[in-house]
Amino acid sequence: MAGKSTKDENGVRRDSQSRSARSARLGKRLDPDLKSWLDDVIIPALVRDYLAEIKKQNRLATAGHSEVTSD
């Protein structure tokens, strides 16, 4: 899979690939059992924790009292 090649502000060549190309390449290097375990156990747990944290932050943000004062 070919990606785009660009130069950064220092003139260093950078190759970019889509996220799916990177993950496909990574999947080829992982043991199939390990990849399956990551996909079925670890990633869903990380997503659940992330969503719970976001929900908690949103509750705290909306529960706070903001007072508007005028001078």
N, C-alpha and C positions, 0 to 999 in steps of 0.2 A: 504494500500500500504506500503510495507516494504521498508525501506531505509537502507543505510549502516551505521554502527556504528563504529566510529573511536575514537582514543584518541589524543588530541592535545599535544603540547610540555609540558604542565603542568600536563598531565595525566587525564585531564577532558574528559569524554566521550561526544562525539558529534554525534548526529543523523543527517544524511543528507538525503534529499529527492530531487527528481527531481523538477524542476520549475513547471512542469505541475501538479505534486502531490500536491505541496503547493497551487497553484492557484485553483485547484479543491476543496481542503479542504476549502479555503477561500470563494469560490463561494457558498458553502453550508451554510456558516454562514451569508452571505449577503442577504438582502431582494431582491427578484428577480427583482423588479422594479429599485432598486438602482443599481444592477449589470448591468442591461440593459442600464441604463443611463450612467454609467461609460464606458461601452463598446462602446456605440454609440456616446457619446458626448465628454466626458473628455479625454479618451485615444487618439482618433484621433486628438484632439486639441493639446495635449502634443506632439504627434509625429510630427505634422506639425510645431510646434514651434521649436522642436529639430532639424528637418531637415533644417529649415530656418536659424537657428543659425550656424549649421555646414557649410551651403552654404556660409554664410556671412564670417565666419572665413577662409574658403578656398579662397574666393575672396581677402580678405585682405592679406593672405599669399602669393598669387601669384602676387598681384599688387605691393608689396613692391619691392624696388630696392636694390639688394644686390651687393655691390661693393667688388671685390676681390682685395686686395692690396698685393703687394709683397715687402718684405724688402730688 
